Amino acid sequence: MPKRILSGTVTSNANAQTVTVSVGRSFTHPVLKKTIRKSKKYRAHDENNAFNVGDSVRIQECAPRSKTKRWEVITS
């Protein structure tokens, strides 16, 4: 099964080797037919602490690295 890849923006890099990435999506409401924007935060593994707040990154699914980390940063 292929691994999912998402694009988002780094919102926090306070922890060692971890970044928090906010991924947004938009969809049409089934009844109101109005475009709705939602976002979700993912904690991703950043081996070299290379990314800062505001950077646009791509993350990919991986095996669990900790209790909350199931993603890793692949590119900026």
VEXDREN-2710 file (C-alpha; in Angstrom, 1 decimal):
% VEXDREN-2710
k/r/px/py/pz
1/MET/0.0/0.0/0.0
2/PRO/1.5/3.4/-0.9
3/LYS/2.3/5.9/1.8
4/ARG/0.3/9.0/2.0
5/ILE/2.0/12.3/1.3
6/LEU/0.6/15.6/2.6
7/SER/1.7/19.3/2.2
8/GLY/1.5/21.8/5.0
9/THR/3.2/24.6/7.0
10/VAL/5.4/24.2/10.0
11/THR/3.7/25.7/13.0
12/SER/6.1/24.6/15.8
13/ASN/9.7/23.3/16.1
14/ALA/10.1/23.6/19.8
15/ASN/10.9/19.9/20.4
16/ALA/14.0/18.1/19.4
17/GLN/13.8/16.3/16.0
18/THR/10.0/17.1/15.8
19/VAL/8.0/19.6/13.9
20/THR/4.3/20.3/14.1
21/VAL/2.8/20.6/10.6
22/SER/-0.6/22.2/9.9
23/VAL/-2.3/20.6/6.9
24/GLY/-5.3/22.4/5.4
25/ARG/-8.0/21.0/3.2
26/SER/-11.1/22.4/1.6
27/PHE/-14.3/20.7/0.6
28/THR/-17.9/21.5/-0.4
29/HIS/-20.5/21.1/2.3
30/PRO/-23.0/18.4/1.2
31/VAL/-26.2/20.4/2.1
32/LEU/-25.1/24.0/2.1
33/LYS/-22.9/23.7/-1.0
34/LYS/-20.5/26.1/0.6
35/THR/-16.7/25.7/0.5
36/ILE/-15.4/24.9/4.0
37/ARG/-11.7/25.0/5.1
38/LYS/-10.4/22.7/7.8
39/SER/-7.0/22.1/9.1
40/LYS/-5.3/19.4/11.1
41/LYS/-2.0/19.2/12.9
42/TYR/0.5/16.4/12.5
43/ARG/3.7/15.8/14.4
44/ALA/6.5/14.8/12.0
45/HIS/10.0/13.6/12.5
46/ASP/12.7/16.1/11.5
47/GLU/16.1/14.3/11.9
48/ASN/18.4/17.3/11.5
49/ASN/16.1/20.1/13.0
50/ALA/16.3/21.7/9.5
51/PHE/12.9/23.3/9.4
52/ASN/11.6/26.5/11.1
53/VAL/8.2/28.0/11.7
54/GLY/6.5/29.1/8.5
55/ASP/8.4/26.7/6.2
56/SER/6.3/24.8/3.6
57/VAL/7.0/21.1/3.9
58/ARG/5.8/17.7/2.6
59/ILE/5.3/14.9/5.1
60/GLN/5.0/11.1/4.5
61/GLU/3.6/8.3/6.6
62/CYS/6.1/6.1/8.4
63/ALA/6.2/3.5/11.2
64/PRO/5.5/5.0/14.6
65/ARG/8.5/6.8/16.0
66/SER/6.9/7.8/19.3
67/LYS/3.5/8.0/21.0
68/THR/2.4/10.9/18.7
69/LYS/4.8/10.8/15.7
70/ARG/3.7/8.7/12.7
71/TRP/4.9/11.1/9.9
72/GLU/8.3/12.2/8.6
73/VAL/9.4/15.2/6.7
74/ILE/10.6/14.4/3.2
75/THR/11.2/17.8/1.5
76/SER/10.7/21.5/2.0
END
